[in-house]
């Protein structure tokens, strides 16, 4: 008889239902930010910085 597999909490000890509740609150706010002009600008700046970091020698 197979055992029910416990969802991986990645060592946080936070119950899955709590993580899901937090995600339901935060996701719409995160989406709204990235759809805004400020969010678009910051994302473009972040992408440009990532490209610069790729070109730098270690």
Gaussian input, Z-matrix of N, CA and C with variables (Angstrom, degrees):
# hf/3-21g

backbone

0 1
 N
 C     1     B1
 C     2     B2     1     A1
 N     3     B3     2     A2     1     D1
 C     4     B4     3     A3     2     D2
 C     5     B5     4     A4     3     D3
 N     6     B6     5     A5     4     D4
 C     7     B7     6     A6     5     D5
 C     8     B8     7     A7     6     D6
 N     9     B9     8     A8     7     D7
 C    10    B10     9     A9     8     D8
 C    11    B11    10    A10     9     D9
 N    12    B12    11    A11    10    D10
 C    13    B13    12    A12    11    D11
 C    14    B14    13    A13    12    D12
 N    15    B15    14    A14    13    D13
 C    16    B16    15    A15    14    D14
 C    17    B17    16    A16    15    D15
 N    18    B18    17    A17    16    D16
 C    19    B19    18    A18    17    D17
 C    20    B20    19    A19    18    D18
 N    21    B21    20    A20    19    D19
 C    22    B22    21    A21    20    D20
 C    23    B23    22    A22    21    D21
 N    24    B24    23    A23    22    D22
 C    25    B25    24    A24    23    D23
 C    26    B26    25    A25    24    D24
 N    27    B27    26    A26    25    D25
 C    28    B28    27    A27    26    D26
 C    29    B29    28    A28    27    D27
 N    30    B30    29    A29    28    D28
 C    31    B31    30    A30    29    D29
 C    32    B32    31    A31    30    D30
 N    33    B33    32    A32    31    D31
 C    34    B34    33    A33    32    D32
 C    35    B35    34    A34    33    D33
 N    36    B36    35    A35    34    D34
 C    37    B37    36    A36    35    D35
 C    38    B38    37    A37    36    D36
 N    39    B39    38    A38    37    D37
 C    40    B40    39    A39    38    D38
 C    41    B41    40    A40    39    D39
 N    42    B42    41    A41    40    D40
 C    43    B43    42    A42    41    D41
 C    44    B44    43    A43    42    D42
 N    45    B45    44    A44    43    D43
 C    46    B46    45    A45    44    D44
 C    47    B47    46    A46    45    D45
 N    48    B48    47    A47    46    D46
 C    49    B49    48    A48    47    D47
 C    50    B50    49    A49    48    D48
 N    51    B51    50    A50    49    D49
 C    52    B52    51    A51    50    D50
 C    53    B53    52    A52    51    D51
 N    54    B54    53    A53    52    D52
 C    55    B55    54    A54    53    D53
 C    56    B56    55    A55    54    D54
 N    57    B57    56    A56    55    D55
 C    58    B58    57    A57    56    D56
 C    59    B59    58    A58    57    D57
 N    60    B60    59    A59    58    D58
 C    61    B61    60    A60    59    D59
 C    62    B62    61    A61    60    D60
 N    63    B63    62    A62    61    D61
 C    64    B64    63    A63    62    D62
 C    65    B65    64    A64    63    D63
 N    66    B66    65    A65    64    D64
 C    67    B67    66    A66    65    D65
 C    68    B68    67    A67    66    D66
 N    69    B69    68    A68    67    D67
 C    70    B70    69    A69    68    D68
 C    71    B71    70    A70    69    D69
 N    72    B72    71    A71    70    D70
 C    73    B73    72    A72    71    D71
 C    74    B74    73    A73    72    D72
 N    75    B75    74    A74    73    D73
 C    76    B76    75    A75    74    D74
 C    77    B77    76    A76    75    D75
 N    78    B78    77    A77    76    D76
 C    79    B79    78    A78    77    D77
 C    80    B80    79    A79    78    D78
 N    81    B81    80    A80    79    D79
 C    82    B82    81    A81    80    D80
 C    83    B83    82    A82    81    D81
 N    84    B84    83    A83    82    D82
 C    85    B85    84    A84    83    D83
 C    86    B86    85    A85    84    D84
 N    87    B87    86    A86    85    D85
 C    88    B88    87    A87    86    D86
 C    89    B89    88    A88    87    D87
 N    90    B90    89    A89    88    D88
 C    91    B91    90    A90    89    D89
 C    92    B92    91    A91    90    D90
 N    93    B93    92    A92    91    D91
 C    94    B94    93    A93    92    D92
 C    95    B95    94    A94    93    D93
 N    96    B96    95    A95    94    D94
 C    97    B97    96    A96    95    D95
 C    98    B98    97    A97    96    D96
 N    99    B99    98    A98    97    D97
 C   100   B100    99    A99    98    D98
 C   101   B101   100   A100    99    D99
 N   102   B102   101   A101   100   D100
 C   103   B103   102   A102   101   D101
 C   104   B104   103   A103   102   D102
 N   105   B105   104   A104   103   D103
 C   106   B106   105   A105   104   D104
 C   107   B107   106   A106   105   D105
 N   108   B108   107   A107   106   D106
 C   109   B109   108   A108   107   D107
 C   110   B110   109   A109   108   D108
 N   111   B111   110   A110   109   D109
 C   112   B112   111   A111   110   D110
 C   113   B113   112   A112   111   D111
 N   114   B114   113   A113   112   D112
 C   115   B115   114   A114   113   D113
 C   116   B116   115   A115   114   D114
 N   117   B117   116   A116   115   D115
 C   118   B118   117   A117   116   D116
 C   119   B119   118   A118   117   D117
 N   120   B120   119   A119   118   D118
 C   121   B121   120   A120   119   D119
 C   122   B122   121   A121   120   D120
 N   123   B123   122   A122   121   D121
 C   124   B124   123   A123   122   D122
 C   125   B125   124   A124   123   D123
 N   126   B126   125   A125   124   D124
 C   127   B127   126   A126   125   D125
 C   128   B128   127   A127   126   D126
 N   129   B129   128   A128   127   D127
 C   130   B130   129   A129   128   D128
 C   131   B131   130   A130   129   D129
 N   132   B132   131   A131   130   D130
 C   133   B133   132   A132   131   D131
 C   134   B134   133   A133   132   D132
 N   135   B135   134   A134   133   D133
 C   136   B136   135   A135   134   D134
 C   137   B137   136   A136   135   D135
 N   138   B138   137   A137   136   D136
 C   139   B139   138   A138   137   D137
 C   140   B140   139   A139   138   D138
 N   141   B141   140   A140   139   D139
 C   142   B142   141   A141   140   D140
 C   143   B143   142   A142   141   D141
 N   144   B144   143   A143   142   D142
 C   145   B145   144   A144   143   D143
 C   146   B146   145   A145   144   D144
 N   147   B147   146   A146   145   D145
 C   148   B148   147   A147   146   D146
 C   149   B149   148   A148   147   D147
 N   150   B150   149   A149   148   D148
 C   151   B151   150   A150   149   D149
 C   152   B152   151   A151   150   D150
 N   153   B153   152   A152   151   D151
 C   154   B154   153   A153   152   D152
 C   155   B155   154   A154   153   D153
 N   156   B156   155   A155   154   D154
 C   157   B157   156   A156   155   D155
 C   158   B158   157   A157   156   D156
 N   159   B159   158   A158   157   D157
 C   160   B160   159   A159   158   D158
 C   161   B161   160   A160   159   D159
 N   162   B162   161   A161   160   D160
 C   163   B163   162   A162   161   D161
 C   164   B164   163   A163   162   D162
 N   165   B165   164   A164   163   D163
 C   166   B166   165   A165   164   D164
 C   167   B167   166   A166   165   D165
 N   168   B168   167   A167   166   D166
 C   169   B169   168   A168   167   D167
 C   170   B170   169   A169   168   D168
 N   171   B171   170   A170   169   D169
 C   172   B172   171   A171   170   D170
 C   173   B173   172   A172   171   D171

   B1=1.4517
   B2=1.5319
   B3=1.3440
   B4=1.4695
   B5=1.5239
   B6=1.3164
   B7=1.4613
   B8=1.5218
   B9=1.3145
   B10=1.4595
   B11=1.5145
   B12=1.3004
   B13=1.4598
   B14=1.5243
   B15=1.3304
   B16=1.4607
   B17=1.5244
   B18=1.3432
   B19=1.4671
   B20=1.5262
   B21=1.3115
   B22=1.4562
   B23=1.5214
   B24=1.3318
   B25=1.4676
   B26=1.5273
   B27=1.3244
   B28=1.4653
   B29=1.5296
   B30=1.3297
   B31=1.4501
   B32=1.5154
   B33=1.3272
   B34=1.4592
   B35=1.5229
   B36=1.3149
   B37=1.4553
   B38=1.5187
   B39=1.3337
   B40=1.4632
   B41=1.5264
   B42=1.3240
   B43=1.4592
   B44=1.5316
   B45=1.3173
   B46=1.4588
   B47=1.5267
   B48=1.3313
   B49=1.4725
   B50=1.5330
   B51=1.3325
   B52=1.4624
   B53=1.5283
   B54=1.3194
   B55=1.4705
   B56=1.5262
   B57=1.3285
   B58=1.4634
   B59=1.5299
   B60=1.3238
   B61=1.4603
   B62=1.5333
   B63=1.3065
   B64=1.4606
   B65=1.5297
   B66=1.3150
   B67=1.4654
   B68=1.5242
   B69=1.3312
   B70=1.4715
   B71=1.5224
   B72=1.3243
   B73=1.4608
   B74=1.5264
   B75=1.3344
   B76=1.4637
   B77=1.5238
   B78=1.3163
   B79=1.4645
   B80=1.5266
   B81=1.3360
   B82=1.4751
   B83=1.5320
   B84=1.3283
   B85=1.4671
   B86=1.5259
   B87=1.3094
   B88=1.4680
   B89=1.5284
   B90=1.3308
   B91=1.4658
   B92=1.5227
   B93=1.3168
   B94=1.4705
   B95=1.5213
   B96=1.3288
   B97=1.4621
   B98=1.5277
   B99=1.3289
   B100=1.4521
   B101=1.5244
   B102=1.3182
   B103=1.4636
   B104=1.5273
   B105=1.3278
   B106=1.4600
   B107=1.5303
   B108=1.3270
   B109=1.4701
   B110=1.5228
   B111=1.3246
   B112=1.4672
   B113=1.5289
   B114=1.3193
   B115=1.4644
   B116=1.5126
   B117=1.3324
   B118=1.4640
   B119=1.5248
   B120=1.3340
   B121=1.4612
   B122=1.5337
   B123=1.3281
   B124=1.4661
   B125=1.5235
   B126=1.3282
   B127=1.4581
   B128=1.5264
   B129=1.3317
   B130=1.4652
   B131=1.5241
   B132=1.3301
   B133=1.4721
   B134=1.5253
   B135=1.3274
   B136=1.4656
   B137=1.5269
   B138=1.3438
   B139=1.4681
   B140=1.5200
   B141=1.3204
   B142=1.4628
   B143=1.5257
   B144=1.3180
   B145=1.4672
   B146=1.5332
   B147=1.3212
   B148=1.4685
   B149=1.5228
   B150=1.3196
   B151=1.4638
   B152=1.5246
   B153=1.3296
   B154=1.4643
   B155=1.5296
   B156=1.3225
   B157=1.4554
   B158=1.5305
   B159=1.3402
   B160=1.4631
   B161=1.5195
   B162=1.3487
   B163=1.4584
   B164=1.5241
   B165=1.3307
   B166=1.4588
   B167=1.5251
   B168=1.3370
   B169=1.4645
   B170=1.5251
   B171=1.3163
   B172=1.4749
   B173=1.4641
   A1=108.87
   A2=118.22
   A3=120.46
   A4=111.25
   A5=114.44
   A6=120.49
   A7=109.42
   A8=115.84
   A9=119.84
   A10=107.75
   A11=115.74
   A12=120.87
   A13=109.47
   A14=116.41
   A15=121.50
   A16=108.79
   A17=118.03
   A18=119.43
   A19=110.65
   A20=116.49
   A21=121.76
   A22=109.48
   A23=116.31
   A24=120.34
   A25=110.52
   A26=117.00
   A27=123.93
   A28=111.79
   A29=115.83
   A30=120.71
   A31=114.96
   A32=118.00
   A33=119.87
   A34=112.30
   A35=116.74
   A36=120.12
   A37=112.34
   A38=117.53
   A39=121.64
   A40=108.23
   A41=117.77
   A42=119.83
   A43=111.35
   A44=115.75
   A45=121.53
   A46=112.15
   A47=118.15
   A48=119.75
   A49=111.24
   A50=117.66
   A51=120.74
   A52=111.16
   A53=116.44
   A54=120.94
   A55=109.32
   A56=116.07
   A57=119.84
   A58=111.47
   A59=117.95
   A60=121.17
   A61=110.32
   A62=116.48
   A63=120.52
   A64=110.77
   A65=116.75
   A66=120.73
   A67=110.93
   A68=117.41
   A69=120.31
   A70=111.53
   A71=117.47
   A72=121.23
   A73=110.86
   A74=116.51
   A75=120.47
   A76=114.67
   A77=117.99
   A78=120.45
   A79=113.38
   A80=120.20
   A81=118.55
   A82=112.67
   A83=117.36
   A84=120.69
   A85=110.99
   A86=116.92
   A87=121.60
   A88=109.71
   A89=116.43
   A90=120.14
   A91=111.09
   A92=117.09
   A93=120.49
   A94=110.75
   A95=117.18
   A96=120.54
   A97=110.41
   A98=117.45
   A99=119.83
   A100=112.95
   A101=117.63
   A102=120.85
   A103=111.59
   A104=118.08
   A105=121.76
   A106=110.69
   A107=115.67
   A108=119.80
   A109=111.19
   A110=115.93
   A111=119.84
   A112=110.82
   A113=116.48
   A114=120.64
   A115=111.78
   A116=116.66
   A117=120.98
   A118=110.54
   A119=116.66
   A120=121.45
   A121=110.69
   A122=116.76
   A123=119.65
   A124=111.68
   A125=116.86
   A126=120.00
   A127=110.57
   A128=117.48
   A129=120.89
   A130=110.75
   A131=116.93
   A132=120.45
   A133=110.61
   A134=116.98
   A135=121.31
   A136=110.38
   A137=116.07
   A138=119.69
   A139=111.00
   A140=117.49
   A141=121.20
   A142=110.12
   A143=117.07
   A144=120.85
   A145=110.68
   A146=117.26
   A147=120.76
   A148=110.53
   A149=116.63
   A150=120.68
   A151=111.18
   A152=116.73
   A153=120.56
   A154=110.70
   A155=116.29
   A156=121.16
   A157=111.12
   A158=117.68
   A159=121.41
   A160=111.42
   A161=115.97
   A162=120.90
   A163=112.67
   A164=117.99
   A165=121.08
   A166=110.23
   A167=116.25
   A168=117.27
   A169=109.74
   A170=115.92
   A171=120.11
   A172=110.92
   D1=123.05
   D2=-178.33
   D3=-70.59
   D4=144.01
   D5=176.80
   D6=-85.17
   D7=150.98
   D8=173.20
   D9=-71.27
   D10=126.12
   D11=-178.81
   D12=-81.08
   D13=128.48
   D14=178.85
   D15=-75.09
   D16=132.21
   D17=177.72
   D18=-61.23
   D19=143.30
   D20=-179.38
   D21=-75.25
   D22=121.96
   D23=177.68
   D24=-99.87
   D25=9.76
   D26=177.37
   D27=54.98
   D28=33.59
   D29=175.37
   D30=78.94
   D31=7.67
   D32=-177.85
   D33=-81.90
   D34=-29.42
   D35=-175.39
   D36=78.09
   D37=4.25
   D38=-179.70
   D39=-83.50
   D40=125.27
   D41=179.08
   D42=-61.27
   D43=145.29
   D44=-177.36
   D45=-56.64
   D46=-38.77
   D47=-178.73
   D48=-65.44
   D49=-29.40
   D50=176.74
   D51=-72.10
   D52=-39.81
   D53=177.89
   D54=-63.67
   D55=-43.05
   D56=179.76
   D57=-64.73
   D58=-39.09
   D59=178.54
   D60=-64.43
   D61=-42.22
   D62=177.86
   D63=-63.72
   D64=-41.72
   D65=179.11
   D66=-62.92
   D67=-38.85
   D68=179.18
   D69=-63.38
   D70=-29.96
   D71=178.96
   D72=-81.35
   D73=-44.27
   D74=-172.76
   D75=-79.80
   D76=-36.22
   D77=-174.19
   D78=-56.17
   D79=-47.99
   D80=179.25
   D81=-61.40
   D82=-35.45
   D83=178.51
   D84=-67.73
   D85=-41.71
   D86=178.95
   D87=-64.75
   D88=-44.83
   D89=179.02
   D90=-61.30
   D91=-44.04
   D92=-179.83
   D93=-62.22
   D94=-39.96
   D95=179.23
   D96=-61.68
   D97=-48.59
   D98=-176.41
   D99=-71.79
   D100=-17.19
   D101=174.87
   D102=-85.36
   D103=-15.55
   D104=-178.92
   D105=-78.39
   D106=163.90
   D107=177.57
   D108=-61.27
   D109=-43.09
   D110=179.81
   D111=-61.59
   D112=-43.48
   D113=179.40
   D114=-64.11
   D115=-41.54
   D116=178.40
   D117=-62.33
   D118=-42.44
   D119=-179.87
   D120=-65.03
   D121=-46.52
   D122=-179.81
   D123=-64.08
   D124=-37.82
   D125=178.30
   D126=-65.18
   D127=-41.63
   D128=177.92
   D129=-63.03
   D130=-40.16
   D131=177.14
   D132=-64.30
   D133=-41.40
   D134=179.30
   D135=-63.61
   D136=-44.14
   D137=179.30
   D138=-61.78
   D139=-42.44
   D140=179.01
   D141=-62.32
   D142=-41.20
   D143=178.80
   D144=-64.85
   D145=-38.81
   D146=178.17
   D147=-62.30
   D148=-41.29
   D149=178.55
   D150=-64.50
   D151=-41.34
   D152=178.23
   D153=-63.33
   D154=-41.46
   D155=-179.77
   D156=-63.87
   D157=-34.61
   D158=178.44
   D159=-64.37
   D160=-34.81
   D161=-175.28
   D162=-80.85
   D163=-17.46
   D164=-178.66
   D165=-73.33
   D166=136.49
   D167=175.23
   D168=-72.91
   D169=147.97
   D170=-179.43
   D171=-71.77

